[in-house]
Amino acid sequence: MHIFIQPSDDAPIYRQIIRQILGSLAAGRLTPGERLPSQRELGQRLVISPLTVKKAYEELEREGVIETRRGQGTFVTERAMARSTDESDLATRLDELKPLIQRLLGSAWAARVPTDALLDAVRNEADRLAAERGDSPDSEPERSTP
């Protein structure tokens, strides 16, 4: 697993770690059952405090993405890859993404990227990640047209 800290990123370091672990899951570079580096090991590798890694791991554990097994380490859960079809759960997850969506739309507006072009870029990236994971088109969530 490769994690890179970007000092110029507005996101706190623990958020950068979370984002990159979730991105690795989305791309299939991390799989259920895979062991993550210990908090101390990742902290040393990134030259950051293990407490920062602990904060990221705790949040991922609360979300059910990883689990810590006493004496064995930290592992990606099977649930990390499960997709819920519950509409109320989907609404909650979309609400959680709203700040990120707003930031993306604001950045696109500032860069004068039309919304249709942005949506195409998002779809293309989703397709690329699905291909990287080896997913068939049928395994992607249904898309509704805007």
N, C-alpha and C positions, 0 to 999 in steps of 0.2 A: 504494500500500500504506500503510495506516494502522496504526501501532504506538503504543500508549500505555503508558507506564511508570506503574505503580501503586506509589507509595512505601509504602503500607500492606500490599502483598502480601508474604506470607512468602517467596515464591520470589525467588531472586536475579534481578537485571535480565537477565542473559543467558538465563536460563530463561524469563522473561516474553517475551523476543523470540522464542525458539524456539517457545513455546506459541502465540504469536499468528501466526507464519508458518505453522505447521501448521494452525491454525484457519482461516486464509485459504485454504489449499489445500483443506481439507475443505469449505469453503463455496463453492469455485469462484471466489473473488475473486482468486486467483493461479492461473495456468495454466502448463503446461509451456512452456519457452522464454522465459518472461517474465523480464525483467531486474530484479534487486533493486538497491536503492540501494547505493552503495559503503559500505565500513565507515566511512570518514571522513564521508561525507554523512549516513548514518543516525545516527552519533554526534553530529554537530552538530545535527541535527533534534531528537534526543531529549535533548540536553544531557548526554551521557554520554561516557565515554572510548571512542575507536574500538577500544581493546583489548577492551572488553566486547562490542562488536558482533563483533569478530574471533572471540572465544570461541564465541559463538552460531553464527556462520557455519561455523566449523570443525567443530562438532558436527553441524550439519545436513549438511555435506559428507561427514563420516564415515558418516552414515546414508544417503547417496545421494539426499538430497532436493534439494540444490543442487550446482552445480559452478562453479568459478572458471575462466574462460578468460583466460589471460594477455593483457593489453592490451585486453580487451573488457568485462570485468566479471563479475558473479556472476549466474547464471541458475538458474531452476527446471528440474530434470531431467525427462525423460520418465518415468523410473523412479519419480519422486515420486508419480505418480498410479496406478502399476501396483499391483494387488492380488495378493498371492501366495495361491495355493490350497494350498500345501505345508503339511500339518498340523503338521510339526515347526517350521516357521517361525511358524505361528500360535501355537503353544504358547510359543515364545520371546517373541513380541510381547506375548502376554497376561501373561507373567511380568514383563515390563518395565512393564506398566501396573498391576501389583498395588499398589504404594505409592499411586498415585493413586486407585485403587478403594477402598483402605482409608481414605484420607483423606476421600473422598466419603461413604462409609458412616458414618464417625465423625461427620462434620458433619451428616448426615441424622439419625443417632441423637440427637445433641445438640439438634437442632431438632425432635425428635419427629415426623419424617416417616417414615411406614411404608415398609418396603422395597418393597411393591407400588406405592405412589404414586411412589417414586423411580424404579423401573424404567419406569413409564409415562412419567414426565417425560423419562427418557433416550431412550426410543423416540420420543417426540414431537419431541425436539430432533434426533434422527437423521433423522427424516422431514422436518423443516423444512430441515435442511442439504441433504438430497438434493434437495428441491424447489428450493432456492436454486441448486444446481449444475445443475439441469435433468435430474437422473437420473430414469430410470424406476424404479418399484418393483423391477423384476427386476434392476437393477444393484446393488442393496444386498446386502451379505453376508447369507447365510441366518441367520435367527434361530431359536434353539431356545428352547422355553418353559422357564422356570425351574421 
